[in-house]
Amino acid sequence: MYKLGKYDGSDRMSDLICENYSMLLVMSRFGIALGFGDRTIAEVCSEYGVDVQTFLTVVNLMLSEVERPCEELPAVSIEALVGYLHASHDYFLDFRLPSIRSALVEALGESGDVAVVILRYFDEYVAEVRKHMQYEEHTVFPYVRALETGLHSE
Protein backbone atom coordinates (compact mmCIF):
# COMPACT_ATOMS: atom_id res chain seq x y z
CA MET A 1 0.00 0.00 0.00
CA TYR A 2 1.89 3.07 -1.22
CA LYS A 3 0.37 6.49 -0.77
CA LEU A 4 1.81 9.82 -1.72
CA GLY A 5 0.37 12.78 0.13
CA LYS A 6 -2.88 11.10 1.06
CA TYR A 7 -2.44 9.95 4.62
CA ASP A 8 -5.22 10.35 7.15
CA GLY A 9 -5.65 9.67 10.84
CA SER A 10 -6.82 6.09 10.32
CA ASP A 11 -3.59 5.04 8.57
CA ARG A 12 -1.02 3.23 10.66
CA MET A 13 1.95 5.35 11.71
CA SER A 14 4.23 2.41 10.87
CA ASP A 15 2.98 2.46 7.25
CA LEU A 16 3.76 6.16 6.97
CA ILE A 17 7.31 5.62 8.25
CA CYS A 18 8.01 2.42 6.30
CA GLU A 19 6.90 4.10 3.08
CA ASN A 20 8.60 7.44 3.79
CA TYR A 21 11.63 7.26 6.08
CA SER A 22 12.09 11.02 5.91
CA MET A 23 8.94 11.37 8.00
CA LEU A 24 10.98 10.24 11.01
CA LEU A 25 12.32 13.79 11.16
CA VAL A 26 8.79 15.19 11.06
CA MET A 27 7.76 12.87 13.89
CA SER A 28 10.70 13.90 16.04
CA ARG A 29 10.00 17.59 15.45
CA PHE A 30 6.48 17.06 16.74
CA GLY A 31 7.93 15.25 19.77
CA ILE A 32 6.72 11.79 18.71
CA ALA A 33 9.05 8.93 19.64
CA LEU A 34 9.42 5.52 18.06
CA GLY A 35 7.62 2.55 19.56
CA PHE A 36 4.07 3.08 18.31
CA GLY A 37 3.44 -0.49 17.09
CA ASP A 38 0.33 -0.85 14.95
CA ARG A 39 -1.42 2.25 16.24
CA THR A 40 -2.93 4.72 13.82
CA ILE A 41 -1.58 8.18 13.15
CA ALA A 42 -4.51 9.65 15.11
CA GLU A 43 -3.85 7.37 18.10
CA VAL A 44 -0.13 8.19 18.18
CA CYS A 45 -0.75 11.92 17.82
CA SER A 46 -3.32 11.77 20.61
CA GLU A 47 -0.88 9.93 22.88
CA TYR A 48 1.75 12.65 22.37
CA GLY A 49 -0.66 15.59 22.51
CA VAL A 50 -0.03 16.50 18.86
CA ASP A 51 -2.79 18.04 16.79
CA VAL A 52 -3.44 15.31 14.23
CA GLN A 53 -4.66 17.70 11.51
CA THR A 54 -1.47 19.77 11.77
CA PHE A 55 0.71 16.66 11.70
CA LEU A 56 -1.14 15.29 8.65
CA THR A 57 -1.02 18.63 6.86
CA VAL A 58 2.76 18.84 7.26
CA VAL A 59 3.22 15.19 6.24
CA ASN A 60 0.94 15.40 3.22
CA LEU A 61 2.38 18.71 2.04
CA MET A 62 5.91 17.35 2.30
CA LEU A 63 5.00 14.22 0.37
CA SER A 64 2.89 15.91 -2.27
CA GLU A 65 4.38 16.80 -5.61
CA VAL A 66 1.42 19.01 -6.41
CA GLU A 67 1.16 22.58 -5.21
CA ARG A 68 -2.14 23.37 -3.52
CA PRO A 69 -3.80 26.73 -3.12
CA CYS A 70 -4.06 27.88 0.50
CA GLU A 71 -7.85 27.63 0.28
CA GLU A 72 -7.54 23.85 -0.07
CA LEU A 73 -5.41 23.39 3.04
CA PRO A 74 -7.15 22.22 6.19
CA ALA A 75 -7.15 24.28 9.37
CA VAL A 76 -4.10 23.65 11.52
CA SER A 77 -3.10 24.41 15.08
CA ILE A 78 -0.91 27.50 15.02
CA GLU A 79 0.76 26.45 18.27
CA ALA A 80 1.54 22.97 16.91
CA LEU A 81 2.91 24.39 13.66
CA VAL A 82 5.06 26.99 15.42
CA GLY A 83 6.35 24.27 17.76
CA TYR A 84 7.24 22.14 14.74
CA LEU A 85 9.08 25.06 13.11
CA HIS A 86 10.92 25.83 16.36
CA ALA A 87 12.06 22.20 16.60
CA SER A 88 13.17 22.38 12.95
CA HIS A 89 15.28 25.43 13.76
CA ASP A 90 16.89 23.59 16.67
CA TYR A 91 17.65 20.59 14.45
CA PHE A 92 19.37 22.67 11.79
CA LEU A 93 21.26 25.00 14.13
CA ASP A 94 22.29 22.44 16.73
CA PHE A 95 22.81 19.31 14.64
CA ARG A 96 22.66 19.54 10.84
CA LEU A 97 24.75 22.63 10.17
CA PRO A 98 27.51 21.68 12.67
CA SER A 99 27.54 18.20 11.11
CA ILE A 100 27.99 19.68 7.64
CA ARG A 101 30.80 21.91 8.92
CA SER A 102 32.59 18.91 10.44
CA ALA A 103 32.30 17.04 7.17
CA LEU A 104 33.68 20.05 5.31
CA VAL A 105 36.65 20.31 7.68
CA GLU A 106 37.37 16.61 7.23
CA ALA A 107 36.98 16.75 3.44
CA LEU A 108 39.16 19.84 3.06
CA GLY A 109 41.92 18.50 5.28
CA GLU A 110 45.06 20.55 4.96
CA SER A 111 43.99 22.52 1.86
CA GLY A 112 45.44 25.77 3.17
CA ASP A 113 43.93 28.96 1.83
CA VAL A 114 41.18 27.17 -0.09
CA ALA A 115 39.95 25.52 3.10
CA VAL A 116 39.98 28.84 4.94
CA VAL A 117 37.91 30.53 2.20
CA ILE A 118 35.38 27.70 1.99
CA LEU A 119 34.96 27.51 5.76
CA ARG A 120 34.64 31.28 6.03
CA TYR A 121 31.93 31.22 3.35
CA PHE A 122 30.12 28.39 5.14
CA ASP A 123 30.37 30.16 8.50
CA GLU A 124 28.96 33.36 6.97
CA TYR A 125 26.11 31.32 5.47
CA VAL A 126 25.37 29.74 8.87
CA ALA A 127 25.41 33.20 10.47
CA GLU A 128 22.78 34.37 7.98
CA VAL A 129 20.65 31.27 8.57
CA ARG A 130 20.94 31.80 12.34
CA LYS A 131 19.99 35.48 11.94
CA HIS A 132 16.93 34.53 9.88
CA MET A 133 15.82 31.88 12.35
CA GLN A 134 16.32 34.21 15.31
CA TYR A 135 14.13 36.78 13.55
CA GLU A 136 11.43 34.15 13.20
CA GLU A 137 11.82 33.03 16.81
CA HIS A 138 11.79 36.54 18.31
CA THR A 139 9.52 38.41 15.88
CA VAL A 140 7.45 36.20 13.59
CA PHE A 141 6.42 33.44 16.00
CA PRO A 142 5.33 35.81 18.79
CA TYR A 143 3.41 37.88 16.22
CA VAL A 144 1.63 34.79 14.87
CA ARG A 145 0.77 33.66 18.40
CA ALA A 146 -0.58 37.13 19.18
CA LEU A 147 -2.71 37.05 16.05
CA GLU A 148 -4.13 33.71 17.09
CA THR A 149 -5.14 35.03 20.49
CA GLY A 150 -6.57 38.24 19.02
CA LEU A 151 -3.85 40.51 20.41
CA HIS A 152 -2.93 41.99 17.05
CA SER A 153 -1.55 45.51 17.06
CA GLU A 154 -0.67 47.37 13.88
PyRosetta script that sets phi, psi and omega in degrees:
from pyrosetta import init, pose_from_sequence

init()
pose = pose_from_sequence("MYKLGKYDGSDRMSDLICENYSMLLVMSRFGIALGFGDRTIAEVCSEYGVDVQTFLTVVNLMLSEVERPCEELPAVSIEALVGYLHASHDYFLDFRLPSIRSALVEALGESGDVAVVILRYFDEYVAEVRKHMQYEEHTVFPYVRALETGLHSE")
pose.set_psi(1, 101.9)
pose.set_omega(1, 179.3)
pose.set_phi(2, -110.5)
pose.set_psi(2, 126.4)
pose.set_omega(2, 178.8)
pose.set_phi(3, -122.9)
pose.set_psi(3, 145.6)
pose.set_omega(3, 175.8)
pose.set_phi(4, -126.1)
pose.set_psi(4, 104.4)
pose.set_omega(4, 176.4)
pose.set_phi(5, 74.3)
pose.set_psi(5, 24.9)
pose.set_omega(5, -178.4)
pose.set_phi(6, -134.0)
pose.set_psi(6, 34.9)
pose.set_omega(6, 179.2)
pose.set_phi(7, -81.1)
pose.set_psi(7, 147.8)
pose.set_omega(7, 173.9)
pose.set_phi(8, -135.1)
pose.set_psi(8, 176.7)
pose.set_omega(8, -173.6)
pose.set_phi(9, -61.8)
pose.set_psi(9, -22.3)
pose.set_omega(9, -178.3)
pose.set_phi(10, -85.7)
pose.set_psi(10, -8.4)
pose.set_omega(10, 176.2)
pose.set_phi(11, -74.2)
pose.set_psi(11, 150.3)
pose.set_omega(11, 178.6)
pose.set_phi(12, -75.5)
pose.set_psi(12, 137.9)
pose.set_omega(12, 178.3)
pose.set_phi(13, -60.7)
pose.set_psi(13, -36.4)
pose.set_omega(13, -179.7)
pose.set_phi(14, -63.5)
pose.set_psi(14, -34.3)
pose.set_omega(14, 176.8)
pose.set_phi(15, -66.0)
pose.set_psi(15, -43.5)
pose.set_omega(15, 177.7)
pose.set_phi(16, -56.1)
pose.set_psi(16, -47.9)
pose.set_omega(16, -175.9)
pose.set_phi(17, -71.5)
pose.set_psi(17, -43.1)
pose.set_omega(17, -179.6)
pose.set_phi(18, -63.0)
pose.set_psi(18, -34.0)
pose.set_omega(18, -178.6)
pose.set_phi(19, -86.5)
pose.set_psi(19, -17.6)
pose.set_omega(19, -174.7)
pose.set_phi(20, -149.5)
pose.set_psi(20, 81.8)
pose.set_omega(20, -175.8)
pose.set_phi(21, -57.5)
pose.set_psi(21, -27.8)
pose.set_omega(21, -179.2)
pose.set_phi(22, -64.4)
pose.set_psi(22, -16.8)
pose.set_omega(22, 178.9)
pose.set_phi(23, -72.4)
pose.set_psi(23, -10.5)
pose.set_omega(23, 172.9)
pose.set_phi(24, -59.1)
pose.set_psi(24, -38.9)
pose.set_omega(24, 178.3)
pose.set_phi(25, -65.9)
pose.set_psi(25, -39.0)
pose.set_omega(25, 178.0)
pose.set_phi(26, -63.1)
pose.set_psi(26, -46.6)
pose.set_omega(26, 178.3)
pose.set_phi(27, -55.2)
pose.set_psi(27, -49.2)
pose.set_omega(27, -176.4)
pose.set_phi(28, -64.1)
pose.set_psi(28, -34.4)
pose.set_omega(28, 179.6)
pose.set_phi(29, -70.8)
pose.set_psi(29, -21.8)
pose.set_omega(29, 173.9)
pose.set_phi(30, -91.5)
pose.set_psi(30, 0.5)
pose.set_omega(30, 178.4)
pose.set_phi(31, 81.9)
pose.set_psi(31, 20.2)
pose.set_omega(31, 179.9)
pose.set_phi(32, -95.7)
pose.set_psi(32, 125.9)
pose.set_omega(32, -179.1)
pose.set_phi(33, -95.0)
pose.set_psi(33, 164.0)
pose.set_omega(33, 174.6)
pose.set_phi(34, -70.2)
pose.set_psi(34, 165.1)
pose.set_omega(34, 178.8)
pose.set_phi(35, 102.5)
pose.set_psi(35, 37.1)
pose.set_omega(35, -176.4)
pose.set_phi(36, -100.5)
pose.set_psi(36, -2.2)
pose.set_omega(36, 176.3)
pose.set_phi(37, 56.9)
pose.set_psi(37, -131.3)
pose.set_omega(37, -177.7)
pose.set_phi(38, -98.4)
pose.set_psi(38, 13.1)
pose.set_omega(38, -177.9)
pose.set_phi(39, -68.1)
pose.set_psi(39, 154.3)
pose.set_omega(39, 180.0)
pose.set_phi(40, -76.4)
pose.set_psi(40, 166.8)
pose.set_omega(40, 176.4)
pose.set_phi(41, -59.0)
pose.set_psi(41, -43.4)
pose.set_omega(41, 179.9)
pose.set_phi(42, -63.0)
pose.set_psi(42, -41.1)
pose.set_omega(42, -179.9)
pose.set_phi(43, -65.5)
pose.set_psi(43, -43.3)
pose.set_omega(43, -179.3)
pose.set_phi(44, -66.8)
pose.set_psi(44, -44.6)
pose.set_omega(44, 178.6)
pose.set_phi(45, -60.5)
pose.set_psi(45, -42.5)
pose.set_omega(45, 178.8)
pose.set_phi(46, -61.0)
pose.set_psi(46, -43.7)
pose.set_omega(46, 179.8)
pose.set_phi(47, -59.0)
pose.set_psi(47, -37.0)
pose.set_omega(47, -177.0)
pose.set_phi(48, -96.2)
pose.set_psi(48, 4.0)
pose.set_omega(48, 178.7)
pose.set_phi(49, 69.8)
pose.set_psi(49, 31.3)
pose.set_omega(49, -179.1)
pose.set_phi(50, -102.1)
pose.set_psi(50, 132.3)
pose.set_omega(50, 176.4)
pose.set_phi(51, -64.2)
pose.set_psi(51, 115.1)
pose.set_omega(51, -173.3)
pose.set_phi(52, -63.3)
pose.set_psi(52, -37.5)
pose.set_omega(52, -178.7)
pose.set_phi(53, -66.3)
pose.set_psi(53, -37.3)
pose.set_omega(53, 177.8)
pose.set_phi(54, -67.8)
pose.set_psi(54, -45.2)
pose.set_omega(54, 177.7)
pose.set_phi(55, -57.8)
pose.set_psi(55, -48.3)
pose.set_omega(55, -178.8)
pose.set_phi(56, -65.9)
pose.set_psi(56, -36.3)
pose.set_omega(56, 178.3)
pose.set_phi(57, -63.5)
pose.set_psi(57, -45.7)
pose.set_omega(57, 178.4)
pose.set_phi(58, -62.4)
pose.set_psi(58, -48.9)
pose.set_omega(58, -179.7)
pose.set_phi(59, -58.0)
pose.set_psi(59, -52.4)
pose.set_omega(59, -175.6)
pose.set_phi(60, -67.1)
pose.set_psi(60, -34.6)
pose.set_omega(60, 176.0)
pose.set_phi(61, -67.3)
pose.set_psi(61, -40.4)
pose.set_omega(61, -179.8)
pose.set_phi(62, -67.3)
pose.set_psi(62, -32.5)
pose.set_omega(62, -177.5)
pose.set_phi(63, -89.1)
pose.set_psi(63, -14.6)
pose.set_omega(63, -176.5)
pose.set_phi(64, -81.2)
pose.set_psi(64, 139.4)
pose.set_omega(64, 175.6)
pose.set_phi(65, -97.7)
pose.set_psi(65, -0.4)
pose.set_omega(65, -177.4)
pose.set_phi(66, -108.3)
pose.set_psi(66, 131.3)
pose.set_omega(66, 175.7)
pose.set_phi(67, -76.5)
pose.set_psi(67, 139.9)
pose.set_omega(67, -179.8)
pose.set_phi(68, -119.0)
pose.set_psi(68, 140.2)
pose.set_omega(68, 174.0)
pose.set_phi(69, -65.3)
pose.set_psi(69, 150.4)
pose.set_omega(69, -179.1)
pose.set_phi(70, -56.0)
pose.set_psi(70, -32.1)
pose.set_omega(70, -178.5)
pose.set_phi(71, -62.7)
pose.set_psi(71, -24.5)
pose.set_omega(71, -177.8)
pose.set_phi(72, -87.5)
pose.set_psi(72, -10.0)
pose.set_omega(72, -178.2)
pose.set_phi(73, -80.0)
pose.set_psi(73, 139.5)
pose.set_omega(73, 178.7)
pose.set_phi(74, -72.4)
pose.set_psi(74, 162.4)
pose.set_omega(74, 177.0)
pose.set_phi(75, -67.2)
pose.set_psi(75, 138.5)
pose.set_omega(75, 179.7)
pose.set_phi(76, -123.6)
pose.set_psi(76, 163.7)
pose.set_omega(76, 174.7)
pose.set_phi(77, -81.6)
pose.set_psi(77, 118.2)
pose.set_omega(77, 179.3)
pose.set_phi(78, -59.4)
pose.set_psi(78, -43.6)
pose.set_omega(78, -178.6)
pose.set_phi(79, -62.1)
pose.set_psi(79, -42.5)
pose.set_omega(79, 178.9)
pose.set_phi(80, -65.3)
pose.set_psi(80, -40.5)
pose.set_omega(80, -179.2)
pose.set_phi(81, -68.9)
pose.set_psi(81, -42.0)
pose.set_omega(81, 177.7)
pose.set_phi(82, -65.1)
pose.set_psi(82, -39.7)
pose.set_omega(82, 176.0)
pose.set_phi(83, -61.0)
pose.set_psi(83, -41.6)
pose.set_omega(83, 176.9)
pose.set_phi(84, -61.7)
pose.set_psi(84, -45.3)
pose.set_omega(84, -179.9)
pose.set_phi(85, -65.7)
pose.set_psi(85, -38.8)
pose.set_omega(85, 176.9)
pose.set_phi(86, -61.1)
pose.set_psi(86, -46.0)
pose.set_omega(86, 178.9)
pose.set_phi(87, -64.0)
pose.set_psi(87, -34.0)
pose.set_omega(87, 176.3)
pose.set_phi(88, -64.6)
pose.set_psi(88, -41.9)
pose.set_omega(88, 176.8)
pose.set_phi(89, -59.2)
pose.set_psi(89, -48.2)
pose.set_omega(89, 179.7)
pose.set_phi(90, -57.7)
pose.set_psi(90, -44.2)
pose.set_omega(90, -179.5)
pose.set_phi(91, -59.3)
pose.set_psi(91, -48.7)
pose.set_omega(91, -177.7)
pose.set_phi(92, -68.7)
pose.set_psi(92, -44.8)
pose.set_omega(92, -176.2)
pose.set_phi(93, -73.6)
pose.set_psi(93, -36.4)
pose.set_omega(93, -174.1)
pose.set_phi(94, -95.7)
pose.set_psi(94, -20.0)
pose.set_omega(94, -176.1)
pose.set_phi(95, -126.3)
pose.set_psi(95, -59.3)
pose.set_omega(95, -169.6)
pose.set_phi(96, -66.9)
pose.set_psi(96, -50.9)
pose.set_omega(96, -178.6)
pose.set_phi(97, -65.4)
pose.set_psi(97, -43.0)
pose.set_omega(97, 174.4)
pose.set_phi(98, -61.8)
pose.set_psi(98, -34.5)
pose.set_omega(98, 177.8)
pose.set_phi(99, -65.3)
pose.set_psi(99, -41.8)
pose.set_omega(99, 177.7)
pose.set_phi(100, -64.5)
pose.set_psi(100, -40.7)
pose.set_omega(100, 179.6)
pose.set_phi(101, -63.1)
pose.set_psi(101, -42.5)
pose.set_omega(101, 178.1)
pose.set_phi(102, -60.7)
pose.set_psi(102, -42.0)
pose.set_omega(102, 178.5)
pose.set_phi(103, -65.2)
pose.set_psi(103, -37.8)
pose.set_omega(103, 176.7)
pose.set_phi(104, -63.3)
pose.set_psi(104, -46.7)
pose.set_omega(104, 179.4)
pose.set_phi(105, -57.8)
pose.set_psi(105, -45.3)
pose.set_omega(105, -179.7)
pose.set_phi(106, -65.5)
pose.set_psi(106, -42.5)
pose.set_omega(106, -178.0)
pose.set_phi(107, -68.7)
pose.set_psi(107, -36.4)
pose.set_omega(107, -177.6)
pose.set_phi(108, -76.8)
pose.set_psi(108, -29.6)
pose.set_omega(108, 178.7)
pose.set_phi(109, 55.3)
pose.set_psi(109, -128.3)
pose.set_omega(109, -178.0)
pose.set_phi(110, -101.4)
pose.set_psi(110, 52.7)
pose.set_omega(110, -176.2)
pose.set_phi(111, -82.5)
pose.set_psi(111, 5.8)
pose.set_omega(111, 176.1)
pose.set_phi(112, 64.2)
pose.set_psi(112, -128.8)
pose.set_omega(112, -174.9)
pose.set_phi(113, -61.9)
pose.set_psi(113, -35.1)
pose.set_omega(113, 179.8)
pose.set_phi(114, -62.6)
pose.set_psi(114, -44.7)
pose.set_omega(114, 179.3)
pose.set_phi(115, -61.5)
pose.set_psi(115, -42.7)
pose.set_omega(115, -179.7)
pose.set_phi(116, -61.2)
pose.set_psi(116, -44.4)
pose.set_omega(116, -178.8)
pose.set_phi(117, -65.5)
pose.set_psi(117, -45.4)
pose.set_omega(117, -179.4)
pose.set_phi(118, -63.7)
pose.set_psi(118, -45.2)
pose.set_omega(118, -179.9)
pose.set_phi(119, -66.8)
pose.set_psi(119, -36.5)
pose.set_omega(119, 177.1)
pose.set_phi(120, -63.9)
pose.set_psi(120, -43.7)
pose.set_omega(120, 177.7)
pose.set_phi(121, -60.5)
pose.set_psi(121, -46.5)
pose.set_omega(121, 179.6)
pose.set_phi(122, -61.7)
pose.set_psi(122, -44.7)
pose.set_omega(122, 180.0)
pose.set_phi(123, -63.0)
pose.set_psi(123, -37.3)
pose.set_omega(123, 176.7)
pose.set_phi(124, -67.2)
pose.set_psi(124, -38.9)
pose.set_omega(124, 176.1)
pose.set_phi(125, -61.0)
pose.set_psi(125, -47.4)
pose.set_omega(125, 179.9)
pose.set_phi(126, -61.3)
pose.set_psi(126, -39.3)
pose.set_omega(126, 178.5)
pose.set_phi(127, -61.8)
pose.set_psi(127, -39.9)
pose.set_omega(127, 177.7)
pose.set_phi(128, -68.2)
pose.set_psi(128, -40.5)
pose.set_omega(128, 176.7)
pose.set_phi(129, -62.3)
pose.set_psi(129, -45.4)
pose.set_omega(129, 179.1)
pose.set_phi(130, -60.4)
pose.set_psi(130, -43.8)
pose.set_omega(130, 179.9)
pose.set_phi(131, -61.0)
pose.set_psi(131, -44.1)
pose.set_omega(131, 178.9)
pose.set_phi(132, -62.1)
pose.set_psi(132, -46.4)
pose.set_omega(132, -178.2)
pose.set_phi(133, -67.9)
pose.set_psi(133, -35.3)
pose.set_omega(133, 176.2)
pose.set_phi(134, -65.7)
pose.set_psi(134, -37.7)
pose.set_omega(134, 176.4)
pose.set_phi(135, -60.7)
pose.set_psi(135, -45.1)
pose.set_omega(135, 177.7)
pose.set_phi(136, -62.4)
pose.set_psi(136, -45.2)
pose.set_omega(136, -177.6)
pose.set_phi(137, -63.8)
pose.set_psi(137, -41.3)
pose.set_omega(137, -172.6)
pose.set_phi(138, -94.8)
pose.set_psi(138, -20.4)
pose.set_omega(138, -176.4)
pose.set_phi(139, -118.9)
pose.set_psi(139, -56.3)
pose.set_omega(139, -173.6)
pose.set_phi(140, -68.4)
pose.set_psi(140, -51.5)
pose.set_omega(140, -176.3)
pose.set_phi(141, -61.4)
pose.set_psi(141, -46.5)
pose.set_omega(141, 176.8)
pose.set_phi(142, -61.7)
pose.set_psi(142, -37.2)
pose.set_omega(142, 178.4)
pose.set_phi(143, -63.2)
pose.set_psi(143, -45.1)
pose.set_omega(143, 179.3)
pose.set_phi(144, -63.1)
pose.set_psi(144, -42.8)
pose.set_omega(144, 178.3)
pose.set_phi(145, -63.4)
pose.set_psi(145, -39.0)
pose.set_omega(145, 178.2)
pose.set_phi(146, -65.4)
pose.set_psi(146, -40.1)
pose.set_omega(146, 176.9)
pose.set_phi(147, -60.4)
pose.set_psi(147, -41.6)
pose.set_omega(147, -178.6)
pose.set_phi(148, -63.7)
pose.set_psi(148, -35.6)
pose.set_omega(148, -178.6)
pose.set_phi(149, -89.4)
pose.set_psi(149, -0.1)
pose.set_omega(149, 178.4)
pose.set_phi(150, 84.8)
pose.set_psi(150, 13.5)
pose.set_omega(150, -178.6)
pose.set_phi(151, -97.8)
pose.set_psi(151, 40.5)
pose.set_omega(151, -177.9)
pose.set_phi(152, -76.5)
pose.set_psi(152, 131.3)
pose.set_omega(152, 174.2)
pose.set_phi(153, -128.7)
pose.set_psi(153, 136.1)
pose.set_omega(153, -175.8)
pose.set_phi(154, -76.0)
pose.dump_pdb("model.pdb")
